[in-house]
Amino acid sequence: MKKSFLLSGLLLLTVILPSFASIEDDATVLYNKGIDLYEQDKIEQSIATFKKAISISPDFYEAYYNLARIQEASGKYQDAIASYEALLKIQPDDYESMYQLSELLFKKGYLSKAATYLNKIPSTSEYGTKATVMQNKISERQKELAKESQIKAQQSLKTSIVGSVPAPSGLVIDSESNMYVASFSENKIFKISKDGTTKNVFADKEDGVDGPIGLAIDPFDNLYVANYNKGSVIMYDKNGSGNILMYAKKPYCISLDEKKAKIYITEQQNNSVVSYDVSDIFKMSAAKKQTEGSVEQNIPKEKEHRVIEVPIKDDTPMGTPSIIESNFTRTNPQNSVTAPIMIPSSSLFDY
């Protein structure tokens, strides 16, 4: 029998020895039926028919070949590997199937096993050159994996989970190495201690947090939050007292320029970047810090001087932002956005 991958019209009903007529006829009929079923796009029935032909004639290596090719083409890779290996036990010098098996093993990541089969293909055979090329690919991939493994080992020595926050977005660190993480889904800002042992809610929806994404923090540990859902930018002092600074159209990222005493906010709906002058906040915070340093006394929190005396519930913003750039264009208008794509808060632009 000539091996041919699903060759329509491959008729194998030729002269067969009488003593094997009943077995061979049945297996051959099933073999050709399997080809017909495949051409009719009846994949599962074709596979079942080839398997039945093999069960009748266990040494029917052509049936194994076509079975393996169909299984591979339909994404049944592990089954195809098993069929190729069964074929090679019957026909160990089938270098075509040996090479195809090696390719499949390489695709699945079984590099050493693929190399083992490739080493069996003589360089003088039709597939000798292809086998050499594949061996080089395996060697390069093994080097890449070794390097990746080395990097992961180094990372494991330096990496640790500091805290768990649902749907984390923005992240900043204050002057005392405490971490502030925005939780978009929970509408909360979490404060995690520098050693990661404690995690507290620094601000939540009652404090005006609604869909927080971008965070920024200044030298006085004033925290700036971009509320995507609420369309506002809020400043919280280090004690958690908050004030609305401004309103924005889908504010996303915030970046602080300490030298210019400005924060920059991306507006997704307007495709623009705006700035807000925080020099007054810096001055008041510096004065407050100096006062706290010179007068050593315990001041009750309810009487403590706040940076800006504007209630959080007041809808009047502290100032009007300046538009920096509004020429950013998008394929999809942002006024139809209902949920943002999370990106690092340190990025100025949102694409």
Buried (B, 14 or more C-beta within 10 A) or exposed (E): EEBEBBEEEBEBEEEBEEEEEEEBBBBBBBBBBBBBBBEEEBBEBBBBBBBBBBEBBEEBBBBBBBBBBBBBEBEBBEBBBBBBBBBBEEBEEBBBBBBBBBBBBBEBEBBEBBBEBBEBBEEEBEBBEBBEEBBEBBEEBEEEEEEEEEEEEEEEEEEEEBBEBEEBBBBBEBEEEBBBBBBBEBBBBBBBBEEEEEBEBBBBBEBBBBBBBBBBBBEBBBBBBBBBBBBBBBBBBBEBBBBBBBBBBBBBBBBBEEEEBBBBBBBBBBBBBBBBBBEEBBEBBEEBEEEEEEEEEEEEEEEEEEBBEBEBEEEEBBEEBEEBEEEBEEEEEBEEBEEBEEBEBBEEEBE
